[in-house]
Amino acid sequence: MTRNVRTYDHFCLVARALERVGDRWSLLVIRDLLTGDKRFTDLMDRLGGITPKTLSLRLRELEDAGIVAVDREPGRREVWYRLTPAGADLGPVIDGLSWWGLRHAWRTPESGEPLHAEHLLRGALRAIEHAADDDNADDDNADDDNADDQGPARWHFRLDGDDYLAESDGHRWSLSANAPSGPADVTITGTGQALAALIFTGSDAGIDIVGEDGPARRFRRLIGTMAAVVGSSVGSTV
């Protein structure tokens, strides 16, 4: 397929990478495929503002680059998209950009601006993960809550009709767009907007949190980490 490739005309591995994933929307398509296989309509739902023509073009380009694979079956109308191993290797890049955006490019959602629950969850988990890393770097200030908060966890979110599983092995968090195959520590049901209110204001209106007392308290402590990170970042720039 003929493509106008952005080139930088010098040797640099960052430049080489950007020649493959630096077009507008490309990294966001990869972001949304990191949580699992998606259909075209699933991606359109998450990529607020993209046109079907542009999404089709980006998917073809990423397929040509060996970053996205397409699952087509004869007689099946639905086409599924997934990341190749090379595409999955971009996970830490997306996580790093999410953390940088939380620290240095944060603003509250504007009126009418799409807010997808999956994107909110990704930012919240990165904040929890990095806060735990900061606590581990300063063990003298660790308390019992901090120690408890760094153990394994499984949270099942049911938001806006979709299922998400957030899991921690005690060190790193992962997010997948599916229901858990086994029991979760806590199940959270509501909307993306209600989850945002819980994270940033502590209000649990419109959110149902089900789980034993210990795991539920731990969830409530940790889910507000994103607001604390935003507050400290804003304060450090004043």
N, C-alpha and C positions, 0 to 999 in steps of 0.2 A: 504494500500500500504506500502510495506517495504521501510524504508528510514534510511540512516545513519544520525542520528540527531547529530548536534554539541551540546554537553552538557558541562557544566562548573563545575559540581559536588560541588556546594555550593549554599546556598540560597541567591538569589538576584533577584529582579524583573527585573532589566536591563538584567541580564543573561537569565532569563526566556523569555523575549521578543526576545532577539537575537537568542535563540534556534528556534524561529518561523520565524523570518524575517531577520536573520543575514547572510544567504547564499548569495554568489555573485549573483547579478542581482535581488534579491527578492525586495529590496526597490525601485529599479528603475522600476520594473513592477508596483508596487504600485503607484509610482510617476506618471506614465503615465495613470493609471486608475483614478486618482483623478480628471482629467478634463472631465471624462465621459466614457461611455461604449466603448469598443474597440473590434475589431476583431483581430484574430491572426496576419493577415497581417498588421494591424495598429500598433500593438506592435512591429513587426519585423522592420517596417519602422523607429520607434523611437529609438529602442535599437540597435544602431550601434555596431556591433562586436559580437552579440549573435548569436548562431546557432539555427535552428529550434528545434533540439533535446533538447537543454538546456532550451529554452523557454517553450517547452511542459512540461518538468520536473518541472520547477519552478511553472508553472500554476497549475499543479496537486498538488504540495506540498502546495501551498497557498490555494487551494480549500479544501484540507484535514484539514488545520489549521483553516478553517472558516473565511478566510480573503478575498477570491475571490469566487464569485458565477458565475456559467456558465449557459448561456441561450441557450438551445438547443430546437429546435422545429422540430417535424417530417415533413419530406419533404422539410425542409429548409437547404440548404447547409451551409450557414454561421452560425458560432458559435460566440456568443458575450460574453465578459467577463466584469464583473463589480465588484466593491468593495461591500462587506457586510458592515453593520454598524461598525463592528470591524475593517475592513480595512479602512473605511473612518476616523475612529478615529486616524489613523496614519498621517492624513494631517498636523497637527502642527509639527510632527516629521520631515516630509519631508521639510516643510517650514524652520524649524530651521536649518536643515543640509544645505539647500540652502543658507541661510544667513551666516552660518559659512564658507561655501566654498567660498562665495563672499569676505568675510573679510580676510580669512586666507589661502586659497588654490587656489587663483585666478592665472590663466595664460591665455594668449591669445590662441585661437584655433590654433593648428598646421596645417601645410599644408596638405591637404587631409583628415583632421579629420572631421567626420560628425558633422554638426551643425544643429540641428532641431529647427525650429522657436518656437515651443512650449516650449522647455527648455530655450531658450533665454528670452522669455516673462516671464516665471516664475521667473527667476532671476531679471529681470527688475522690476517686480511688488513688489518683496520682498524689493528691494532697496528703491523704492518709499515709501512703507509702513513704513519701519524703519526710513527713513529720516523724515517723518511726525511725528513719535513718538519722535524723538530727538528735533524737533521744538517745540512740545507741552511741552516738559520738560523744555524749556527755553523760556517762553512766552515773556520775556522782549525784546528778539531779534526778535520776530515775526514781519513781515511786511505784507503789503496788499497782495502781491503775495502769501506768505505762507498761509495766511488765505483762499484765493481763491482756492489754490491748494489742500486744505483738504476737499472740498465739494464732493458730489456725482458725479460720472462720469460713462459713458458707452462708451467704445472704441471698435469698430469692426475692427478686423484685417483680411485681406485676404492675406495670405502669402503662397507662393509655392502651390497655388491651394486649400488650406485649410482655413476654417473659425475659428476664435477664438473671444470670447467675454471676455473682461476685464471690470470688474465692481467694483466700490467702493461705499460703503454706507456713505462715509465721514470718516470712521475709518479704515476699512479693505478692501483689494482688493481680488477678486476671479477671477479665470480663468477657462473658459469652452471651449471645442473644438466644438463649434457650432456657427451658425449665430444668431444674436439677433432676438427675436420675434417682437420687436418694433424698433423704430428709435434709432440710436446711436448718441452721441454727435459728434463723429469724426469717419470717416472710413479711414483706412490706408491700402493701397494696394501695394504689392511688393513682394520681396523675403526675406528669412531669412538673407541672406548675406547683402542685402541692409539695412535691419533693424539694423543689427549689426553696419554697417557703420554710420547710423544715431545716434545710441546710443553713440558710442565711438569717433566719429570724428565730429559729427554734420552735415555731408553731407547728403542731401536728394536726391541725385542722385538715380534714380530707385525706388523712393518711392512717391506715390501719397497720399496726405493728404487732405481729403475733410471734411469740417465742417465750422460752423460760426467762425468768427475771434477769439472771446474769447475762446471757447473750443479748437480751433486749436492751439492758442498760449500756452494755458495751457498744452496741450499734448506735444508740443515741449519743454517746460520748464522741464516737469517731466520725459520725456523718457530718458534724459541724466543723471538722478540721479545715475544710475548704474555705469557710468564712473566716477562720482565724488566719489562714495564710494570706488571704486577700487583705484583711485588716492590717497585718504586719507589713505587707508589701506597700500598701498605700501610705502607711505611716512613715516608712523609711524614705519616701520620696518627697515628703512635705518639708 
